């Protein structure tokens, strides 16, 4: 057998995954507990602790602290056991789906957090479809057992019936809400008791259920009977199906009380895959331990450190090794770059990194050299990874600075926030006015808040309502052919498109101009 190189060994220690869920399922809370289990933080923050000044460690943005929601994906790195974890905490709100979709392109597996009282909700279902399309392993954490919820049998059945993926319970709850007594750890053959003082007592059941009086109580007997039923009629554990995304291991617990989270994390690092291969646009397979460095930009974030007004491009390393000072090529621009400084995020603190390998996420300080979707590499020519998903905006509004004396900060703020990809910027051809496009209204609210909070630029947004955006593929565009019904604008790449007032206006234009080719840019 060929001896593994140091690079291969390092890569195999990586676990790069995203957490997905419907809003308020407890995604950010479980992220906090992971950090706590890895000794990165001493106490978990809570998005509900605004009066105490404690916030979720992954919710670093000011608006996230004020509203108690995640509006941008966050990259966190920590060590656990023998593994190096790259965790991407994603926003659950549907208005920020585009950020989440791009983040899912940069991971090797995903953790789906479900509220045990509500089951699978709309946004969870949408995000699951993305993981299914990518065929990445999915691990499920049924959360909030400290509250009354649906029966565990119903929850597992719903996974199979609604999502079309096999569910295999790794553990089983014993009661819930005020009567939550613990979990039956099926995979480890033990009972983990939830004691009143918050401690966990582990009881081995390798030789059958112990004769302790407590286990004769009805609530325990009911759980034992359900586990036996699962063994007889449930799915068989299949590691191959897990790796292909056809089966999801299901864990039960409570992130708020930190019960069952460590059990989940212990099993996850064993089963989750190390970095996978990637294909470029030409179908060339890029192996993680290829000696050539390569990666792609999946996220750009401005002002993570408001004191320095930084702009960071987040890179998923697909192959090879990053070393501080190395020279790379940006395939899109053809520009050579020297990577003198990069950062990783540990909890709420950024740390400089001088070395990273395939599977790691690094943040490169950016002066405008990068765009979302850029491929960077060293040593190979014509290497481009597939483009990342972009959504066609549906809501539009005109934007202008309220204070004309602050045009410099206004333009800087608009350009930097637009580069993050949460809102899109257009310019009306006839007037030069700025127009913002978004998938949801909350994106406009975040934009307005950040412009004032981070750039001291108060803006006015004038709603234009829903519009239908269609790009023009023709080379020659009549810049005078614009009206309120079909407003002609340019995107940031100088591409022409019409913003149609409604479907009637779109059909009317197509009937009148059959030779003009209009496309929906996705």
C-alpha positions in Angstrom: 0.0 0.0 0.0 1.3 3.4 -1.0 2.2 5.5 2.1 0.1 8.6 2.5 1.8 12.0 2.1 1.6 14.6 4.9 -0.7 16.6 2.6 -3.1 13.7 2.2 -3.1 13.1 5.9 -3.9 16.7 6.7 -6.7 16.8 4.1 -8.3 13.7 5.6 -8.6 15.5 8.9 -10.9 18.1 7.4 -14.6 18.2 7.9 -16.2 21.1 6.0 -20.0 21.4 6.4 -22.9 23.8 6.4 -25.8 24.0 8.8 -29.1 24.6 7.2 -32.6 25.1 8.6 -35.8 27.0 8.6 -35.6 30.3 10.7 -35.8 29.7 14.4 -35.1 26.0 14.3 -32.0 26.5 16.5 -29.3 26.5 13.9 -27.2 29.3 15.4 -27.7 27.8 18.9 -26.3 24.4 17.9 -23.4 26.2 16.3 -22.6 27.8 19.6 -22.7 24.4 21.4 -20.2 23.0 18.8 -17.8 25.9 19.7 -18.4 25.2 23.4 -17.6 21.5 23.0 -14.4 22.3 21.2 -13.3 24.7 23.9 -13.3 27.7 21.5 -15.6 29.6 23.8 -16.3 29.2 27.5 -20.0 29.9 27.4 -22.5 29.9 24.6 -24.1 33.2 23.6 -27.8 33.5 22.9 -29.6 35.6 20.4 -32.2 36.2 23.1 -29.8 37.7 25.5 -29.8 41.2 24.0 -30.2 42.9 27.4 -27.2 41.1 28.8 -25.1 42.1 25.8 -24.5 38.4 24.9 -25.0 37.4 21.3 -24.5 34.3 19.2 -20.8 34.1 18.3 -21.6 33.5 14.6 -23.9 36.6 14.5 -21.2 39.2 14.3 -23.1 41.8 12.2 -24.8 44.6 14.1 -28.2 44.1 12.5 -28.0 40.4 13.5 -27.5 41.4 17.1 -30.3 43.8 17.1 -32.9 41.6 15.3 -31.7 38.2 16.6 -31.5 36.6 13.1 -28.7 35.5 10.8 -28.6 37.5 7.6 -25.3 36.3 6.2 -23.3 33.0 6.2 -20.4 32.8 8.7 -17.3 30.7 8.5 -16.0 29.2 11.7 -13.0 27.0 12.2 -12.2 24.8 15.2 -10.5 21.6 16.2 -12.4 18.7 17.6 -10.8 15.3 18.5 -8.4 14.6 15.6 -10.4 16.6 13.1 -10.2 20.2 11.8 -13.7 21.5 11.4 -14.8 24.2 8.9 -18.3 25.1 9.8 -20.4 27.4 7.7 -23.4 28.8 9.6 -26.0 29.9 7.0 -28.9 32.4 7.2 -32.2 30.6 7.4 -34.4 33.4 6.1 -35.6 32.8 2.5 -34.7 36.3 1.5 -31.0 35.3 1.9 -31.3 31.9 0.1 -28.8 33.0 -2.6 -26.0 33.3 0.1 -27.0 29.9 1.5 -27.0 28.3 -2.0 -23.5 29.5 -2.8 -22.3 28.4 0.6 -23.6 24.9 0.0 -21.4 24.7 -3.1 -18.3 25.1 -0.8 -19.0 22.2 1.6 -18.7 18.5 1.6 -21.7 17.7 3.8 -24.6 19.5 5.6 -26.3 19.4 8.9 -30.1 19.9 8.8 -31.6 21.2 12.0 -35.3 20.6 12.5 -37.6 22.0 15.2 -39.2 18.8 16.6 -42.5 20.7 17.3 -42.8 21.9 13.7 -41.1 19.3 11.6 -40.0 20.0 8.1 -40.8 23.6 7.1 -40.8 25.4 3.8 -37.2 26.7 3.8 -35.8 23.4 5.1 -37.4 21.7 2.1 -35.9 24.1 -0.4 -32.4 23.9 1.1 -32.7 20.1 1.1 -33.3 20.1 -2.6 -30.0 21.9 -3.1 -28.1 19.3 -1.0 -29.8 16.6 -3.0 -28.8 18.1 -6.3 -25.2 18.1 -5.1 -25.4 14.6 -3.7 -23.7 15.6 -0.5 -24.2 13.7 2.8 -26.9 15.1 5.0 -27.0 14.7 8.8 -30.2 15.5 10.7 -30.5 17.0 14.2 -34.1 17.0 15.7 -33.9 19.9 18.0 -35.9 21.4 20.9 -36.7 18.2 22.8 -36.8 20.4 25.9 -40.2 21.5 24.6 -43.3 19.5 23.7 -43.2 18.4 20.1 -44.4 15.8 17.6 -43.8 12.1 18.1 -40.3 11.0 16.9 -41.9 8.3 14.7 -43.9 11.0 12.9 -40.7 13.1 12.5 -38.7 10.3 10.9 -41.6 9.3 8.7 -41.9 12.9 7.5 -38.2 13.0 6.4 -38.9 10.0 4.2 -42.3 11.0 2.9 -41.6 14.7 2.4 -37.9 14.7 1.4 -37.7 11.3 -0.2 -34.6 10.3 1.8 -34.2 7.4 4.2 -34.0 8.3 7.8 -31.9 6.2 10.2 -32.2 7.2 13.9 -28.9 7.0 15.6 -30.5 7.7 19.0 -34.1 7.9 20.3 -35.7 10.4 22.7 -37.1 9.3 26.0 -40.0 11.7 26.6 -39.9 15.4 25.7 -40.7 18.8 27.2 -41.0 18.7 30.9 -40.8 14.9 30.8 -37.7 14.7 28.7 -35.6 12.1 30.5 -32.8 11.5 28.0 -31.9 9.6 24.8 -31.4 5.9 24.0 -28.1 5.9 22.0 -28.8 3.1 19.6 -25.4 3.3 17.8 -23.4 3.3 21.1 -25.8 0.9 22.9 -26.3 3.1 26.0 -28.8 5.3 27.7 -27.9 9.0 28.3 -30.0 10.3 31.2 -30.9 14.0 31.4 -30.4 14.7 35.1 -32.2 17.6 36.9 -28.9 19.4 37.6 -28.0 19.5 34.0 -25.5 16.7 34.1 -25.6 13.6 31.9 -25.5 10.0 33.3 -24.5 7.3 30.9 -25.8 3.7 31.4 -24.5 0.9 29.3 -27.1 -1.5 27.8 -24.8 -3.9 26.0 -26.2 -6.9 27.9 -29.9 -5.9 27.8 -31.8 -3.2 29.7 -30.4 -2.8 33.3 -32.7 -3.8 36.1 -32.7 -0.3 37.6 -36.2 0.6 38.9 -36.1 3.8 36.8 -36.1 1.9 33.5 -39.4 0.2 34.5 -41.3 3.5 34.3 -43.8 3.8 31.4 -41.9 6.6 29.7 -38.8 4.4 29.4 -40.7 1.3 28.4 -42.4 3.2 25.6 -39.1 4.4 24.2 -37.6 0.9 24.5 -40.6 -0.6 22.6 -40.2 2.0 19.8 -36.5 1.2 19.5 -37.3 -2.5 19.1 -39.9 -1.6 16.4 -37.2 0.4 14.6 -34.8 -2.5 14.7 -37.4 -4.8 13.2 -39.2 -2.6 10.6 -36.9 0.4 10.2 -34.1 1.1 7.6 -30.8 -0.6 7.9 -27.7 1.5 8.5 -26.0 2.0 5.2 -22.7 4.0 5.1 -22.7 4.0 1.3 -26.2 5.5 1.2 -25.1 8.2 3.7 -22.1 9.2 1.6 -24.3 9.4 -1.6 -27.0 11.5 0.2 -29.6 8.7 0.0 -29.8 8.2 3.8 -29.6 10.6 6.6 -28.5 9.7 10.2 -31.1 11.2 12.6 -30.1 12.5 16.0 -32.4 13.9 18.7 -31.5 16.4 21.4 -31.8 20.0 22.6 -29.3 22.6 21.5 -30.6 25.1 24.1 -29.8 22.8 27.0 -26.8 21.3 25.2 -28.2 17.8 25.5 -27.3 15.4 22.8 -25.1 17.9 20.9 -21.8 16.3 21.9 -23.2 12.9 21.0 -24.1 14.2 17.6 -20.7 15.8 17.1 -18.8 12.7 18.1 -20.6 10.6 15.5 -20.6 13.3 12.9 -16.8 13.6 12.7 -16.6 9.8 12.3 -19.1 9.6 9.5 -18.8 12.9 7.6 -16.6 12.8 4.5 -13.2 14.5 4.2 -12.8 16.9 1.2 -14.2 15.6 -2.1 -13.0 15.9 -5.6 -14.1 18.8 -7.8 -14.7 19.1 -11.5 -13.9 22.2 -13.6 -16.0 23.5 -16.4 -14.3 21.1 -18.9 -15.0 18.0 -16.8 -11.4 17.8 -15.5 -11.3 16.1 -12.1 -9.4 18.0 -9.5 -8.2 15.8 -6.6 -7.9 17.3 -3.1 -4.3 16.1 -2.7 -3.2 17.4 -6.1 0.0 19.3 -5.5 -1.4 22.3 -7.4 -3.3 24.8 -5.3 -6.8 25.7 -6.5 -9.9 27.2 -5.1 -12.9 29.4 -5.8 -14.5 32.5 -4.2 -17.9 31.7 -2.9 -18.5 34.7 -0.7 -17.4 38.3 -0.3 -18.0 40.2 3.0 -17.4 43.8 3.8 -16.7 45.3 7.2 -16.2 42.2 9.3 -13.9 44.5 11.2 -15.7 47.9 11.2 -12.5 49.6 12.5 -10.5 48.7 9.4 -13.3 48.7 6.8 -11.9 45.4 5.5 -13.3 43.4 2.6 -12.7 39.7 2.6 -13.1 37.2 -0.2 -13.8 33.7 1.2 -12.1 30.9 -0.7 -12.9 27.2 -0.6 -9.6 25.4 -1.2 -10.2 22.5 -3.6 -6.7 21.1 -4.0 -3.2 21.5 -2.8 -1.9 23.7 -0.1 -2.1 27.4 0.6 1.1 29.1 1.9 1.4 32.7 2.8 3.2 34.7 0.1 2.4 32.2 -2.7 1.6 33.5 -6.2 -1.7 32.6 -7.9 -3.6 33.5 -11.0 -7.2 34.8 -11.0 -8.5 32.9 -14.0 -11.3 35.4 -14.8 -9.1 38.5 -14.9 -5.9 36.8 -15.9 -4.2 38.8 -13.1 -1.4 37.3 -11.1 -1.8 37.9 -7.3 0.5 37.4 -4.3 -1.4 36.1 -1.3 0.5 37.9 1.5 -2.3 37.8 4.1 -5.3 35.7 4.8 -7.5 35.0 7.8 -9.6 32.4 9.4 -12.5 33.0 11.7 -12.4 31.3 15.2 -15.5 32.2 17.1 -15.8 36.0 17.0 -12.0 36.6 16.4 -10.1 36.6 13.2 -6.7 35.0 13.2 -4.0 35.2 10.6 -3.2 31.9 8.8 0.0 31.1 7.0 -0.9 27.6 5.8 -4.1 25.8 4.8 -5.0 22.7 2.7 -7.9 21.4 0.6 -11.2 21.6 2.5 -10.2 24.7 4.4 -11.9 28.0 4.0 -9.6 31.0 4.0 -10.4 34.7 3.8 -8.3 36.8 1.6 -8.1 40.6 2.2 -9.4 42.1 -1.0 -8.9 45.5 -2.6 -11.3 44.7 -5.4 -9.4 41.9 -7.1 -12.1 39.2 -6.6 -15.6 38.5 -7.6 -18.0 35.8 -6.4 -17.3 32.7 -8.5 -13.7 33.5 -9.3 -11.3 30.6 -9.7 -7.7 31.1 -8.4 -4.9 28.6 -8.9 -1.2 28.1 -9.3 0.5 26.1 -11.9 -2.4 25.2 -14.1 -3.7 27.1 -17.1 -7.4 27.4 -18.1 -8.7 26.0 -14.9 -12.2 27.3 -14.0 -14.7 25.9 -11.6 -18.4 26.0 -12.6 -20.2 29.3 -12.0 -22.1 29.7 -8.7 -25.9 30.2 -8.6 -27.3 33.6 -8.9 -31.0 34.5 -8.4 -32.9 36.8 -10.7 -34.3 39.6 -8.5 -38.0 40.2 -8.4 -38.3 43.3 -6.2 -36.8 46.6 -7.2 -36.4 50.1 -5.8 -34.6 53.3 -6.7 -31.8 54.3 -4.2 -30.2 57.7 -3.5 -28.2 59.3 -0.8 -30.2 61.6 1.5 -27.2 63.8 2.2 -25.6 64.9 -1.1 -22.5 66.0 0.8 -21.7 62.3 1.5 -21.5 61.0 -2.0 -18.1 59.4 -1.5 -19.2 57.2 1.4 -22.5 56.6 -0.4 -20.9 55.2 -3.5 -18.3 53.2 -1.6 -21.0 51.6 0.5 -23.2 50.8 -2.4 -20.4 49.2 -4.4 -19.0 47.2 -1.5 -22.4 45.9 -0.4 -23.4 45.0 -3.9 -20.2 43.0 -4.3 -21.4 40.7 -1.6 -24.2 39.5 -3.8 -27.1 39.9 -1.5 -28.6 42.7 -3.6 -28.0 43.6 -7.2 -27.2 47.0 -8.6 -28.6 48.4 -11.9 -28.3 51.8 -13.6 -31.1 53.3 -15.5 -29.8 54.0 -19.0 -31.8 57.2 -19.6 -31.1 58.9 -16.2 -28.1 57.1 -14.7 -30.2 56.5 -11.5 -29.2 53.6 -9.2 -31.7 50.8 -8.9 -31.4 47.9 -6.4 -32.8 44.5 -7.1 -33.5 41.8 -4.5 -35.2 38.5 -3.9 -37.0 39.7 -0.7 -37.9 42.8 1.1 -35.6 42.0 4.1 -32.6 42.4 1.8 -33.5 46.1 1.3 -33.9 46.6 5.1 -30.5 45.1 5.8 -28.9 47.2 3.0 -30.4 50.4 4.4 -29.3 49.6 8.0 -25.8 48.7 6.9 -25.4 51.8 4.8 -26.1 54.0 7.8 -24.4 51.8 10.4 -21.2 51.0 8.5 -20.8 53.8 6.0 -22.6 56.7 7.8 -24.7 57.2 4.7 -28.5 57.5 5.1 -30.3 56.4 2.0 -33.7 56.7 0.6 -35.4 53.8 -1.2 -38.3 54.4 -3.5 -40.1 51.1 -4.1 -40.8 50.1 -7.7 -42.6 46.9 -6.7 -42.3 43.6 -8.5 -40.7 43.7 -11.9 -39.8 41.0 -14.4 -36.1 41.1 -15.4 -35.0 39.9 -18.8 -31.5 40.3 -20.2 -31.1 41.3 -23.9 -28.7 39.0 -25.8 -28.6 41.3 -28.9 -25.3 43.2 -29.5 -27.1 46.4 -30.7 -29.5 47.8 -28.2 -31.6 50.9 -28.8 -31.0 52.9 -25.6 -34.0 55.1 -26.4 -36.4 52.2 -26.3 -37.4 52.5 -22.7 -40.6 53.3 -20.8 -42.2 52.8 -17.5 -43.5 49.5 -18.8 -40.2 48.2 -20.1 -37.4 50.1 -18.3 -34.0 49.7 -19.9 -31.2 49.4 -17.4 -27.6 48.1 -17.2 -26.1 45.6 -14.7 -22.7 46.0 -13.1 -21.1 44.2 -16.0 -22.7 46.6 -18.5 -25.2 44.0 -19.7 -28.5 45.4 -20.9 -31.8 44.2 -19.5 -35.4 45.3 -19.3 -37.4 45.6 -16.1 -41.0 44.8 -17.3 -43.9 46.1 -15.3 -45.8 42.8 -15.5 -46.3 39.7 -17.6 -48.6 41.6 -20.0 -45.9 44.2 -20.7 -43.4 41.4 -21.3 -45.7 39.6 -23.8 -46.6 42.9 -25.5 -42.9 43.7 -26.0 -42.1 40.2 -27.3 -45.0 40.4 -29.8 -43.8 43.8 -31.0 -40.1 42.9 -31.1 -39.9 39.2 -32.1 -36.3 39.4 -33.2 -35.1 40.7 -29.8 -33.9 37.7 -27.7 -34.7 38.1 -24.0 -33.3 35.6 -21.4 -33.8 35.1 -17.7 -30.3 35.2 -16.3 -29.9 32.7 -13.4 
